[in-house]
């Protein structure tokens, strides 16, 4: 994985890897109440070949869109209005256990990340968003899906 991380840090573009075993784009839903973070995340993921099937500004809207669009991966902000990231994570894992969830948080404390993983998150990204980190984390998720 170190080689992949080095490659991602050195290059602005990489071959698309956001595809499944059947060469179909992996379907992603991005849930974040901050528009600029949502936009940045979707652009980075599209550049890696992922299909963004839904975007939501809060957990309630996100859950509705997950049911409607059936994504394989959800990028989920931790701190949001209406339904926070932890409550949304629990609902996703209960209703859609096959969906991979990557939490996105500005909370850099280790216990927050460990709690999110304990509650079912498949991985997490600490803000501010960084292209290389996002792609590195998503590559790990894709490798798990395609295994």
Secondary structure, 3 states (H helix, E strand, C coil): CHHHHHHHHHCCCCCCCCECCCCCECEEEEECCCHHHHHHHHHHHHHCCCEEEEEECCHHHHHHHHHHHCCCEEEEECCCCCCCHHHHHHHHHHHCCCCEEEEEECCCCHHHHHHHHHCCCCEEEECCCCHHHHHHHHHHHHHHHCC
